[in-house]
Amino acid sequence: MDSSNAYIFTTSLAPLEQVNLSSGTVTYLVSDLLGSVRGTVNSSGALTGTPLTTRGATPERQAA
């Protein structure tokens, strides 16, 4: 949990869901086999964000 989101984990290294504490919006986090989050999906199943690759780093970018 951080100041704006709660995270739901299963047995993997990365969280499965992110829940916005103010709106209750659930975002599903799609991770690779290493546990890195590679994308986000909303409750309708639409892709809402993908990582942005810059010089080997992969900071996450989520659509507003």
Secondary structure, DSSP 8 states (H G I E B T S, - for coil): --SSEEEE--SSSS-SEEEETTT--EEEEEE-TTS-EEEEE-TTS-EEEEE--BTTB--EEE--
